[in-house]
Amino acid sequence: MKKGIRVLHVLGRLDRGGAETMVMNLYRHMDRQRIQFDFVIHTEDVCDYTQEVHELGGRIYSMAPFGVSTAGHYRRHWRDFFLAHPEYHIVHGHMRSTASLYLAEAKRAGLATIVHSHNTSSGSGIAAFVKNILQYPLRWQADYLFACSKGSGIWLYGRRACDSQRFYLLYNGITAADFRFDPLVRQAKRRELLGETVRRLPVFLHIGRLEPQKNHTFLLRVMEEIAAHEPDAQLWLCGCGPLEAALRQQAQERGLADRVRFLGVRTDIPGLMQAADALLFPSLFEGLPLTLVEAQAAGLPVLMSDTVTPEAALTDLVKTLPLSEPPARWAETALQMLPGGDAIGPAQTGQAAGSGRAAYAALVARSGYDAAENAAWLARFYEEAQRQIKENNSGKSGSGGGR
């Protein structure tokens, strides 16, 4: 029996972030007789996906975090890792900030190298400056350049590289059927979170780590304006992060303590999206957020900032506003997006005319965001990449190169 390929994925952690969830969506649909995923993460913590990775047959290795003063040690650790693990022929790097270091060692060891862009900014400050310097060589260094959107590719690799045959778009695929709107699911989730009497109140949702990129402070200002017009409205925040205490304090100071729900990290995202009436997403920067793909599959109207790539608008559910618009304008637009009647879905017009929210799951799946189809393509890609790297290394073996 032919032995399957083990592909090494490099991430910071294995929590429920966008990149990690995208990888896990692919992993669940992968033919694991052909392709198996293993992971190097930069923590020794037990993460959200640790147990599932082990159940699927994957291995997890811990690497010490990178530090400017320990860059040499970091690179040597990777060199030692590849020497100790000759079973790997492909490394797929999602952690771009140090990818120029670990991909260099992977190439030295004769592996095929993939770098994957999931964002459009490194943020701000000294840390971002260092990241931008470290990741600049990736456009020449990696064998294959992946991105979740054209915008995230151009940001990391430059336009010329994205026009080359080394560049590939791999959309953030989901299992759209998991998000297909069901009024019974909506009713049950609203009863769970709103009590036995399912009040006809508007629920706005945000899903994302509680960190500066997601712009929660602006979101709370928008919610303050919404509450002035809809006193019963609620904002559900899903996620955790370093800003949680500060955001709770801001909600208290703005008189929103009973209107903003901090739900933490959740495993019931499809149900929450069906229970909500609109998703608010005022990020400062993004690649192509998985959350927006999922929301549209659930038929959930989305109001996003214009700093998010327009490629995220897969359906007519998405509206865009500049962050330069005041919170009052955001609130006005958000309230206009609310459905009528018993608030089970958007107006039945446009792409889902006559079918309501349930029709959008199929629309998203047909837009190139089906995880099963993307996993099948990626399996073929890995097999061809391994064939090519083995051929190349075989040609070098006479001079002592490769594996």
matplotlib code that plots the C-alpha trace (Angstrom):
import matplotlib.pyplot as plt

x = [0.0, 1.3, 2.4, 0.6, 2.3, 2.8, 2.6, 4.0, 1.9, 3.5, 1.3, 1.6, -1.1, -3.9, -6.8, -10.0, -8.5, -9.2, -6.1, -6.2, -9.9, -9.3, -6.6, -8.8, -11.7, -9.3, -7.9, -11.4, -12.1, -8.7, -8.3, -6.0, -5.0, -3.3, -2.4, -1.9, -1.4, 1.2, 1.9, 4.6, 3.2, 5.0, 3.6, 3.5, -0.1, -3.0, -4.9, -8.5, -7.8, -5.1, -7.4, -9.1, -5.7, -4.6, -8.0, -7.4, -4.0, -1.9, 1.3, 2.0, 5.5, 6.3, 8.8, 10.1, 8.8, 11.0, 12.8, 15.1, 17.8, 17.3, 17.0, 20.1, 18.8, 15.4, 16.9, 19.2, 16.2, 14.5, 17.7, 17.8, 14.1, 14.4, 17.5, 15.5, 12.4, 13.4, 9.8, 8.7, 9.0, 6.6, 6.3, 3.2, 3.9, 1.0, 3.1, 4.6, 6.6, 9.3, 8.7, 11.9, 13.8, 12.1, 11.5, 15.2, 16.0, 13.3, 14.9, 18.3, 16.9, 15.4, 11.7, 9.1, 8.1, 4.7, 4.0, 0.4, -0.9, -3.9, -3.9, -3.2, -1.2, 1.2, -0.4, 1.7, 4.6, 8.1, 6.8, 5.1, 8.2, 10.3, 7.7, 7.6, 11.4, 11.4, 8.7, 9.8, 12.1, 9.2, 8.2, 11.4, 12.2, 9.2, 8.5, 4.8, 2.9, -0.6, -3.2, -6.7, -7.5, -5.8, -5.5, -3.7, -1.4, -0.4, 0.2, 2.7, 4.3, 3.8, 1.8, 4.5, 4.8, 1.0, 1.0, 3.5, 2.7, 4.0, 0.9, -2.3, -5.5, -6.9, -10.2, -11.1, -13.5, -16.2, -18.8, -21.6, -24.4, -23.4, -24.5, -27.7, -30.4, -32.9, -35.6, -35.8, -32.0, -32.5, -35.4, -33.5, -30.3, -32.2, -34.1, -30.8, -29.2, -32.3, -34.4, -37.6, -39.4, -37.8, -38.1, -38.3, -35.2, -32.4, -29.2, -25.9, -23.0, -19.2, -16.8, -13.1, -10.2, -10.4, -7.3, -6.7, -7.1, -10.8, -11.6, -13.9, -13.7, -15.3, -17.8, -18.9, -19.4, -21.6, -23.6, -24.1, -25.7, -27.8, -29.0, -30.3, -32.7, -33.3, -33.0, -33.5, -30.8, -27.9, -24.4, -22.9, -19.1, -17.5, -13.8, -11.2, -8.0, -5.9, -8.4, -11.3, -10.9, -10.6, -13.6, -15.8, -14.8, -15.7, -19.1, -19.8, -18.8, -21.0, -24.0, -24.0, -23.2, -26.6, -26.6, -23.1, -22.6, -19.1, -19.6, -15.9, -14.6, -17.5, -18.0, -21.6, -20.8, -23.3, -26.1, -25.1, -25.1, -28.6, -29.8, -28.3, -29.9, -26.7, -22.9, -20.9, -17.3, -15.3, -11.8, -8.8, -7.4, -8.1, -7.2, -10.4, -12.1, -13.5, -16.2, -17.6, -17.8, -19.6, -22.0, -23.1, -23.6, -26.0, -27.8, -26.7, -26.5, -23.0, -21.8, -18.1, -15.4, -14.0, -10.6, -11.8, -11.2, -14.2, -13.6, -15.3, -18.6, -19.7, -23.4, -25.8, -25.9, -22.8, -22.7, -19.6, -18.8, -15.6, -14.2, -14.1, -17.9, -19.1, -20.6, -24.0, -23.9, -22.8, -25.6, -28.2, -27.0, -27.0, -30.5, -31.6, -30.3, -32.5, -35.2, -38.9, -41.5, -40.2, -36.6, -35.9, -34.0, -33.3, -35.8, -36.4, -35.1, -32.0, -30.0, -32.3, -35.6, -38.4, -36.1, -34.9, -31.8, -31.6, -30.7, -27.4, -25.5, -25.6, -24.7, -21.5, -20.6, -20.8, -18.6, -15.4, -15.6, -16.5, -14.0, -14.4, -13.6, -10.7, -9.3, -9.5, -7.6, -5.0, -4.4, -3.6, -1.3, 0.6, 1.1, 2.5, 4.7, 6.2, 6.7, 8.6, 10.7, 11.7, 12.7, 14.7, 16.5, 17.2, 19.0, 21.1, 22.0, 25.1, 26.6, 25.5, 22.5, 19.0, 17.6]
y = [0.0, 3.4, 5.5, 8.8, 12.2, 14.0, 17.8, 20.0, 23.1, 25.9, 28.1, 30.2, 28.2, 25.8, 27.9, 29.0, 31.8, 32.3, 30.7, 27.7, 27.1, 27.3, 24.7, 22.5, 22.7, 21.4, 18.8, 17.4, 16.9, 15.6, 12.0, 11.1, 7.9, 10.1, 13.3, 13.7, 17.0, 17.5, 20.8, 22.9, 25.5, 28.1, 27.2, 24.2, 25.0, 22.6, 24.5, 24.5, 22.1, 19.9, 17.0, 17.0, 17.0, 13.9, 12.2, 12.8, 11.2, 14.4, 15.1, 18.3, 19.6, 22.7, 25.2, 28.0, 31.4, 33.7, 36.6, 39.1, 38.2, 34.5, 34.5, 32.3, 29.7, 29.8, 29.0, 26.2, 24.6, 24.4, 23.0, 20.3, 19.6, 18.9, 16.7, 14.7, 14.4, 13.3, 12.0, 15.6, 16.8, 19.7, 22.5, 24.8, 28.0, 30.1, 32.0, 34.6, 36.7, 34.1, 32.2, 33.5, 31.7, 28.3, 28.1, 28.8, 25.8, 23.7, 24.5, 23.7, 20.3, 19.7, 20.4, 22.0, 25.3, 27.0, 30.3, 31.3, 34.9, 35.4, 39.1, 42.6, 44.2, 43.5, 46.2, 49.0, 49.7, 48.2, 44.6, 45.3, 46.9, 43.9, 41.5, 43.5, 43.2, 39.5, 38.6, 40.7, 38.0, 35.5, 36.5, 35.1, 32.5, 30.2, 27.7, 28.4, 31.5, 31.0, 33.6, 33.7, 36.6, 38.6, 41.5, 39.5, 38.1, 41.5, 42.9, 40.1, 39.2, 42.2, 42.4, 40.9, 37.8, 37.4, 37.5, 34.6, 30.9, 30.4, 32.2, 30.3, 31.5, 29.1, 30.4, 29.9, 27.0, 26.0, 23.2, 25.5, 23.0, 23.4, 27.0, 26.6, 28.6, 26.6, 28.6, 25.9, 26.3, 30.0, 29.7, 27.3, 29.4, 32.6, 30.8, 29.6, 33.0, 35.3, 33.2, 31.2, 34.2, 34.7, 38.5, 40.1, 42.1, 42.8, 40.9, 42.1, 39.7, 40.0, 37.1, 37.7, 37.8, 40.7, 42.6, 46.0, 44.7, 44.0, 47.6, 46.7, 50.2, 51.6, 48.8, 49.7, 53.3, 52.0, 49.9, 53.0, 54.7, 51.6, 51.4, 55.0, 53.9, 50.3, 50.1, 46.3, 45.5, 43.3, 42.9, 39.4, 39.4, 35.9, 35.5, 36.2, 38.2, 40.8, 43.6, 41.8, 43.6, 47.0, 46.4, 45.3, 48.5, 50.5, 48.8, 49.6, 53.3, 53.6, 52.2, 49.0, 46.5, 44.8, 45.1, 43.7, 40.0, 38.6, 35.0, 33.9, 31.3, 29.3, 26.0, 26.8, 29.5, 28.2, 28.4, 31.9, 33.1, 31.8, 33.4, 36.8, 39.5, 41.1, 40.8, 43.9, 43.8, 47.1, 45.6, 47.9, 45.3, 41.7, 39.2, 37.4, 36.7, 33.2, 34.7, 36.6, 33.5, 31.6, 34.5, 34.7, 30.9, 31.4, 34.1, 36.7, 40.4, 41.8, 45.4, 45.5, 48.2, 49.2, 48.1, 44.5, 43.2, 43.5, 39.9, 39.0, 40.1, 36.8, 37.7, 40.6, 40.3, 42.5, 46.3, 48.3, 51.6, 53.5, 53.7, 57.5, 57.5, 58.3, 55.6, 57.2, 56.4, 52.9, 52.5, 53.9, 51.4, 48.5, 49.2, 49.5, 46.0, 44.4, 42.1, 42.7, 40.5, 38.0, 38.7, 35.3, 36.5, 39.4, 40.7, 38.0, 39.8, 39.7, 36.5, 34.6, 35.9, 33.6, 31.4, 33.6, 32.9, 29.2, 29.8, 31.4, 28.3, 26.9, 30.3, 30.4, 26.8, 27.5, 30.6, 28.5, 28.3, 24.7, 23.0, 19.5, 20.7, 22.9, 19.9, 17.7, 20.3, 20.8, 17.0, 16.9, 19.9, 18.3, 15.1, 17.0, 19.2, 16.1, 14.4, 17.5, 18.0, 14.3, 14.5, 17.7, 16.1, 13.0, 15.1, 16.7, 13.5, 12.9, 16.1, 15.4, 17.7, 17.1, 14.1]
z = [0.0, -0.9, 2.1, 2.5, 2.6, 5.9, 5.4, 8.2, 9.0, 11.0, 13.2, 16.3, 18.2, 17.5, 18.9, 17.1, 15.1, 11.4, 10.0, 12.4, 11.7, 7.9, 8.2, 10.4, 7.9, 5.2, 7.5, 8.4, 4.7, 3.7, 2.5, 5.3, 3.7, 1.1, 3.1, 6.8, 8.6, 11.4, 13.2, 14.7, 17.0, 19.1, 22.5, 24.9, 25.8, 25.2, 22.5, 21.3, 18.5, 20.2, 21.0, 17.5, 15.8, 17.8, 17.0, 13.3, 13.5, 13.5, 15.4, 17.2, 18.0, 20.1, 19.1, 21.4, 20.4, 18.3, 19.9, 18.2, 20.7, 20.1, 16.3, 15.9, 18.4, 16.7, 13.3, 14.8, 16.4, 13.0, 11.5, 14.1, 13.7, 10.0, 10.5, 13.1, 10.8, 7.3, 6.8, 5.8, 2.2, 2.4, 4.9, 4.7, 6.7, 8.0, 10.5, 8.2, 10.7, 11.1, 7.9, 6.2, 8.9, 9.1, 5.3, 4.8, 6.9, 5.2, 1.8, 3.1, 4.1, 0.7, 1.4, -0.8, 0.8, 0.9, 2.5, 3.1, 3.5, 5.7, 6.3, 4.9, 7.6, 10.5, 12.6, 14.0, 16.2, 16.6, 16.5, 13.1, 11.7, 12.6, 11.1, 7.9, 7.6, 8.3, 5.9, 2.9, 1.4, 1.3, -2.2, -3.6, -1.0, -1.0, -3.8, -3.7, -2.6, -1.2, -0.1, 1.1, -1.2, -4.0, -1.6, 1.0, -1.6, -3.1, 0.4, 1.3, -2.0, -4.3, -7.5, -9.7, -7.6, -7.6, -11.4, -11.5, -11.8, -8.2, -6.8, -5.8, -4.3, -1.7, -0.4, 3.2, 2.7, 5.1, 5.3, 4.2, 5.1, 8.8, 8.6, 6.6, 8.3, 10.3, 12.2, 14.9, 15.5, 15.7, 18.2, 20.4, 20.5, 21.3, 24.1, 25.5, 25.6, 26.0, 28.3, 28.0, 26.6, 23.3, 23.0, 19.6, 20.2, 17.7, 18.2, 16.7, 16.6, 16.4, 16.3, 16.6, 19.0, 21.5, 20.2, 18.5, 14.9, 15.4, 16.5, 19.4, 20.9, 17.8, 17.9, 21.4, 20.3, 17.4, 20.0, 22.1, 19.2, 18.4, 22.0, 21.8, 19.1, 20.1, 23.9, 24.0, 21.3, 22.3, 21.1, 21.4, 21.4, 20.7, 21.4, 24.0, 24.1, 25.9, 25.6, 27.4, 30.8, 29.1, 26.8, 29.8, 31.5, 28.4, 28.1, 31.7, 31.3, 28.2, 30.0, 27.9, 30.7, 30.2, 26.4, 25.6, 26.2, 26.4, 25.3, 25.2, 22.8, 21.4, 19.6, 18.6, 16.0, 13.4, 16.0, 17.1, 13.5, 13.0, 16.2, 15.4, 13.1, 11.7, 12.0, 12.7, 11.5, 11.7, 11.6, 10.9, 8.5, 7.4, 4.8, 3.9, 7.2, 7.6, 9.9, 6.9, 4.8, 7.6, 8.2, 4.6, 4.6, 7.5, 5.6, 8.2, 7.0, 7.4, 7.9, 7.4, 7.2, 3.9, 5.1, 4.6, 1.1, -1.2, -2.1, 1.1, -0.3, -1.8, -1.7, -1.5, 2.3, 2.7, 3.1, 3.5, 5.3, 5.8, 9.3, 8.8, 9.1, 12.6, 14.9, 14.4, 10.6, 11.4, 13.8, 11.3, 8.6, 11.0, 12.1, 8.4, 7.9, 10.5, 9.1, 9.6, 11.1, 13.6, 12.7, 11.2, 8.2, 5.8, 3.3, 0.7, -2.2, -4.4, -4.6, -2.1, -3.4, -2.2, -0.1, 2.7, 4.8, 4.0, 0.4, 1.1, 2.2, -1.4, -2.8, -0.7, -1.5, -5.2, -4.8, -4.3, -0.5, -0.1, 2.2, 0.7, -2.8, -1.6, 0.3, -2.8, -4.8, -2.1, -1.8, -5.5, -5.1, -2.3, -4.2, -7.2, -5.0, -3.3, -6.7, -8.0, -4.9, -4.9, -8.5, -7.8, -4.9, -6.8, -9.4, -6.7, -5.0, -7.1, -5.7, -2.1, -2.1, -1.0, 0.9]

ax = plt.figure().add_subplot(projection="3d")
ax.plot(x, y, z, "-o")
ax.set_aspect("equal")
plt.show()
